[in-house]
């Protein structure tokens, strides 16, 4: 049986293991039958982590032919920063002509300038009503208000739904702006300060669903929200870790939302009234509310002595709660059960109490950040309650640790569930039991992205008695971000070992945090030399660049690296802080 004779079900199952660009690049226009089979990939296109040559081919030969069938288009510049700019080069003034029926545009990892250019390019798309922006960065303070106004009014005010994710930078509101945006009915946004929320309500009177993050910790005066009733608002989420809220502010805020059906609040406070279940119940729109999700961090000046009183205040409410208190009794975390947020940021000091409090309940979260971590072993308990996690980040409290020897007797009480959805793992620092990374790799078959300190990575690959860990890294990791803090970590021997371990690497980010003025040119040459036989798609160097690199980065690569043999098969860009190569 030939490939073309396989049934559609088998072909589509194969396509599940390929990227959207791989499917289009490999199968489009081979014959009419295959075009029909991959029709879903022609309707929903994702441009993501593709090579420069493949991207060029798709832009020149495929997108013009399928543009009218595209309903959603994702342009993902994460790991391949230059992709966004080159897509705009081809289609910036032809969006209406090529993509006349697009309904949803998704932009990932764009700079502020790129977002501005894209907002201008989508000026007249009749069906485009949904815009998603993820992981935006590098927007100047002066431009935040202007950019937000451009986004709200983009596509001639046809947008109804605008979603920023929680990792996007904050935006701010021009307080003298009197323009109303009645088109917006759903909005997720990361705001600069609480005053911005105060003014935002007046700009979007028809809003039905809001997801708000308040960013900065400011010495705010106490906010009293206006008596501006949001009659259409039925779903509201607020997340604010850096501002200390009081009960009266939450009460004032909720008075504006009398018809809420779904409410999620995740805040920090030192106001004990916000922990009293009976008192909190009295300010909820209980007649309409169908779903309530609550999480609050509490760090009073004095020790907490009456945890039982807090829990008992919730027993006569419709909501069950979990209350975690650290050993010092000066930090408490309370949340409703079930915990319905998609993320969890938690101090490791609470982890040992989770087993006693949760009674088998699991956190169905996608993103987990554990800070103040001493060892990898202590997070194993947490992972048993978060086995659906997709992104895992750990902040180690002792960045100068040395990895000790792997002692089998220390593993007797350690167990991990299957982590089938884990794809992205970051460790900031160097845990002393770093050898336990192998245990995570064993249960996470889809883990492909690692963010590690060079110090930790060097120690890990130098442990010759742990070849099973090296083997797992070889087979799994395709995206690697390294933070370099010491010049001694950059020996030829270390970089050569890295290249021998990460043989399937496709994307790399090298972040130079060395305090002295070590030449970034040497770092670039070192990595490009040892990874020249790898199938790299992109490599980004972060750190202060030189005038020589900025003047003509392409010619510099041709003069000093193996890329002189591929002059028309790569793109490069250099600014003051980044040197980006797209292969």
N, C-alpha and C positions, 0 to 999 in steps of 0.2 A: 504493500500500500504506500502510495506517495503522500507527501504533505498535503497536496491539494485534495486528496480523496478523504482526508479525515473529516468526520462530521463537525458541524458548527460548534456543538457543545465542547468537543475536545479542543478545538482551535481557541475558543474563548477561555477555556481553562488554562491553556498555555499563555494566553495574553495576560492573565492575572499576574504572572511572574515577570512581566516586562513593564517598562515604563511606557507612558502614553506616547512619548516621542519615538521610542523603539518600535512600537506597534506601527505607527504611521510611516516611519522611515523604512521599515522592513516589508510591510504588507500592502500599503496603499498602492492601488493601480496595477497590481500584479494581474488581476483579472476582475471581472464584474462580480463574481460570486464572493471573493474575499472582501471587496469593497462593501458589499451588503453585510457580511459577517461582522466587520469591524465598525459598523455604522455608529455605535455608541461612542467609539473613540473619535469619530469625526464630529460628533455633537458636543462632546465635552473634552476639550483639549487642554493638556497640562504640559507646559514647556518648563522642564525642570532637570537640572544636573545633566544637561546634554553637552556633548563636545561641540567645539566651535564649528567644525566641518559639518556635523550632523545638523546643527542649528541652521547654518547657512542653507543647506539643501532643503530643509523643511520650509524655511521662509521663502525661498525662491521658487520651489517646485510643487509644494503640497498645499500650504495655507491658501494661496490664491485660488486653488481649485475646490477647496472644501469650505471656504470662508462663509458662504451663505448658509451652510448647514450647522455652523457652530452656534450653540446656545450658551455655553459657558466656556470661558477662556481664563486659564490660570498662567500667569507669568511669574515664575518663581526664581528670583535671583539669589536665593540662599546658596552659598558655596560657589556660585558662578555669578559674581557681582556684575559683570559686564553684559550679561544677557539682556537686562532691562533696557539699557541704552541702545543696544543693537536692534532690538525689536522695534523700538521707537524710530530708529533710522529707516527701517523698511516700511513701517505702517503709520507713523505719526500723523501724516496728513491724508491717510487713506482708510482710516478705521470705518467710516460710513460705507465706503465703496466695497471693502473686502469683507467686513463683518456686519452686514445690515440687520441680521436677526439676533444678534447677541443680547442675552438677557442678564447675565451675571459675569462681572469682571473681578478677578482675584489677583491682587498684586502683593508679592511677598518679598521682603527684605529690600525695599526701595529707599533711596535717599530722599530728602525733602525736595531737592531740585528735580529729581525724576518724577516724583509724585505730582509736582506742579505741572510738568510737561505733559504727563498723561491726562491730567484733569482738563487741560486745554485741547487735547486730541480727541476726547470723547464728547464733543460739543453738540452732536446731532445724531444720536443713535436712538431711534424711536422706541425700541423694546428694552433697552438697558435700564433696569430699575433697581438693580442690586449691586453693591460695591463692597468687596471685602479687602481689607488692608492688614497684613500681618508683619510684625517684626520691623517696623519702620525705624529709621535711625538718622542721626546727623541733621536735625532741624534746628536752626538757630532760634534763640529766644524771641528775636524781633519778628521772625517770620511765622511763628506758630499761629497767631490769630488770623493772618492773611490766608494761610494754607487751609485752616479749618473752614473758613468762609467759602473758599474755592471748592472744597469737597462737598459741603452741604448744597451748594448751588450747581454742581457739575451736571453736565448733559442737559443744560437748560432747565434745571429744576425737575427733571424726570425721575431722579433717584428716590425710591421709597424706603430702601433698607441699606444702611451703612454699618459695617461691622469692622471695628479694630479689635485685634486680640489683646490679651492682657500684657503681652511683652512689647507692645508698641510704645513709643515715646509719648509723653503727655502733650496735649494741645491746650490752647487757652482761648477764651472768649473775649472778643472786643466788646467791652461793656457799653460803648456808645452806639453799637450796631443796632439799628432799629428794623433791620430786614427780617421778615418772618419767613420761615420755611415750612409751609403747610403740607408739603409733599412728603416729609419724613414721618414714617409711622413706626420704624424700628431703628434703634441706634445703640451700638456698643462703642464706648469711647473712653479713653484714658485722659482725664482732665488734670490740669496743672494744680488747681487749688479749689477749695470749697466754694469760693465766690463764683467760680465759673459755672458750677452746677446751679447756683442761685439765678444766674442770668440765662442759662441754657433753657430752662423751663419756658421762658417767655418766647424763645425763638422757634420752638417746635410744638405748637399747641395741640396738634393732632397725634402726638406720639402715643403708641400703644404698648411698646415694649422698650425698656431701657436697661442697659448694662453699663454701670458707671464705676470707674476706678478713680479715686482721688490720690494724687501723687505726692505732693510735697508736704513735709512737716513744717508748718508755719506757726508762728505765735499768733494764731487767729483770734480775733475777738469771737465771742459766742455768737453763732449765727441764728437768726430768727428768720425762717423762710416766710416769704410773703403769703398772703391768703389768696394765692393764685391756684385755683383748683384745676387739676389735670383730669378732666372728666373721662378722657379716652384711655388713660393709662391703666392697663390691667396686669402688666408684669414689670417688676422693678427689682434690679440687683445692684447693690452698692458694696464696693470693696475698698477699704481704707485702713491700711496698717500704720501709716506714719502720722496720723492725726489723732489726737486724743479727744474722743467724742463724749458728750454728756447726754443725759436722758432727755433734757428739754429740747435739744437739737433734733434728736430722732423723733420725738413727739411732734415737733413743729413740721418736720419733713413729711411724716406720714399723714398729717392732716390735709396735705395737698393731694392725697391719693385715695379718695374715699371708696373707689370701686376696684381696688386691687384684687386680683385672683391668685397671683403668685408673687411672693416676696422673699428675697434672699438678702441677708445683711451679714457682712463679714468685716468686723471693725476692731480697733484697739480702744480701750477705755480705762479710766481710773475711777469711773463713777459706779459705785456699787449698785445703784438702782437699776442699771442695765443688766444685772445678773438675777434680779428678782422676777421669777416667772409670772406671778400674779400681777405685778405692776406692769410688766411688759405686755401682758395680755390685754390690759385695759386700754392701750393705745393702738392696738391692731384693728384693722377694718374687718372684724370677725364675721360680719354678715355676708361678705362676699369672698373672703380669703379661703382658697382651697389648698394652697400649698405654701408652707412657711419653712424656710431654711435659715438657721442662725448660727453664727460662730463669733466668739469674742475672746480677745486676749486681754488679760488683766494683770498689771504689775503695780500693786499698791505700795505705798511707802512703808507700811507696817505688815507684819505677818498676818496671813489669813487663818483664822481660827475656827470659822463657822461654815465649813463646806457643806455639812449636813443640812444646815438651814437653807443654803442656796438650792440644793437638790430638792428639798421638800417643798420649796416655793413653786416648783414646776410640776409636782405630782398631781395637782388638781387642774392642770391645764391639759389641752389635747396633745401636748408635745412632750416626748421623752427626750432626756438630755444625758450627755456624758460630760463629766467634770473631771479634768486632770489637773493635779497640783504637784509642783516639783518638790524636791527634798527640803529646800529652804523655806517653803511655804510663802514665797513672795512672787510667784508667777503661776497664774492659773489660765487654763484654756477650757472653755465650755462650748459645746456645740449640740445642736439637735440631732436626733437619730430618726431616720437615716441622714447621713452626711451627704448632701446632694450637690455639693460643689464639685466641679471637674478638676480641682487642684487642691493641694494641701501643703502649706508651709508650716513646718513644726520643729520645735526645739527638741533635740535628742533626749533632753532630760525627762521628757514626758513618756518616752517609748516604753520604759520598763513597767509603767502602770497600765499600758493599754491592754495587756493580756488579762488583767484583773477586771477592767472596766467594760470591755466590749462584748464579752459573753458570746464570742463567735461571730460577731457582726464584722463585715468587711467594708472598707472604704472603696467605692467604685470610682476612683479618680484616674485621670489621665496624666496629671503632672504632680510629681512629688519632690519637694525640696526639704531636706533635713539639714538643719544648721547646728553648729556647736557639737559636731561629731568628733568622737575620740578614736573610734575603731570601726572598721567595716562590720565586725561581728555584731555590734549593737543595733545596726539597722536591719539585721536579718529578721528580728521579731516584727518590725514594721512591715517588711515586705510580705509577710504572711497575711497581713490585713489589707494589702494594696496590690494584689496579684494581677490587676488589670492595667497597671501603670504603663504608660508609653514613654514618658520622659522622666528620668531620675537624676536629681542633682544633689550632691553632698558637699557641705562646707566643713572641712576638717579644722579643728581648733588649734592643732599643733602642726604648723606647716613645715617644721624642721625635723619631723620624725624620720627614723631609719627603719626600713622594712626588716622585721626580725625573721628568724627561720620558721619555716612551715612545720608546725608541731601537730601531728595527727590527733594527739589526745585533746587538743583544744577544740576540735571540731565535733566532739561527741554530742554536744547539746545544740549544735547548729543545724538548722534545716531551712530550706527555701522551697517555695512552691514553684510551679512552672510559670515562667514569666514570658509567655508567648508574644505579648504585645510590646514588650520593652524594645525600643529602637535606639534611644538616645540616652547616653550615660555620661555624666560630668562629675569629676572628683577635683575639688579645689583644695589642694594640699597633698600631704603624703601620709596616709594612715600607716601605723606601725605594722598592722596585719594586712598589708597590701596584697599578700599572696592569696587572700580570700577572693580577690577579683575573679580567680578561676572558677569559684563556686557559682558566681553570678553568670559568668559566660556559659557554664554548663546548662543552666536552666533557662537561658534567654537565646533561643535559636535565631531570632530575628534582630538581635542587637548588631547594628552596623556603624554607629556613630559614637566616637569617644572624644571627650575633652579632658585632657590630663596635663598636669605639670610635668615638665621635662625631667625634673629630679625623680619623681615617682616612676616615670616610664623607664628611665635609665636603670634604676635599681631593679625594676621588674624584669627587664630583658637580660640583665646580667646574672640572674639567678639560674645557673646552668642545671640545677637539680629540679627545675620546674618546667620541663619541656612541654607538658600537657597544656599549660597556660599559654605558652608561646604558640603552640599549634592552633589553639582556639582563636588567638588574635590574628594569626595568619589567614585563617579561613573565613572569619566573620567580618573584620573591620574594613570598611570601604571609605569612610570619612573620618579624618583625624585632625583634631585641633590641639596644638601643643603650646604651652606657655613656658618661655625660657626666662629664668631669673638669674642665672649664673653663667658667666663666660666659660667656666670649666666644663659645663655640660655639652659644649659644642665641639667636642673633639671629633676628628675624622672617624675614629673607631666607633664612637657612639652613633653617629649618623649612618655609618655603614651598617651597623647592627639593626638600626631602625628600618633601613631599606630592605634588609633580609627578612625581617619579621612581617612588615606590612606589604606583602607582595601583591595584594589585590586592591591596594589603595587607589581611589579615584579622585578624591578631593582632600586638600590639605590647607590648614591655616596655621601659620607660624607667627606667634605673637612674641615680640622681643620686649622683655621687661627688664633688661640688664641696665643697671643704673649708670654705668660709664658709657662713653661714646663709642662703643664697638661698631664698626662699620657694618651697615645692613647689607652692603654689597657682598661682603664675605659670607654672610648667612645665606643669601640668595644663591650664590655660586656653590656653596657647600651642599645644599639640599638638591639643587638642580643636577649637580654632578652625580650624586648617589641614587637619585630617583629617575634618572634619564631613561632607563629601560622599562620603567613601570608605565602602565596605561593611565597616566594622570590626565584628568579633564581640567582641573583647575588647581592653582596653588596661590595663596594670598599671604603676603608678608606684611605684618603690622608693626609699626615702629617708625621713628623719625627717619625720613628719607633724605637723600642728598640732592643737590641741584643737578648733578650729573645724571642721576636717574630720571629726574623730572623733565629734563630738557628733551630727551629722546629715548624713552625706555625701550622701544622696539629695537632701535639700532644697538643699544647697549647689550641686549640679549643676543643679538646676531653676532656682535663682536666677541663676546666672552663666553658663550655657552653653546651647547650642541644644537640649539634652535636655529643656528645659521643654515642648517640643512632643511629647515621647514619654514622658510620666510613667509609663505602665504597660507600657513596652516595654524596660525596662532594670533591672538590679540593681547595687547598689554596696555595697562594704564597705570599711571603713578601720580599721586598727590603728596601732600606733606606727610601723611601718616600711613599710607598704604601703597603697596606695590602688588598689582593683580595681574596674573597671567591666566589666560583662557586658551586651552589647547584643543 
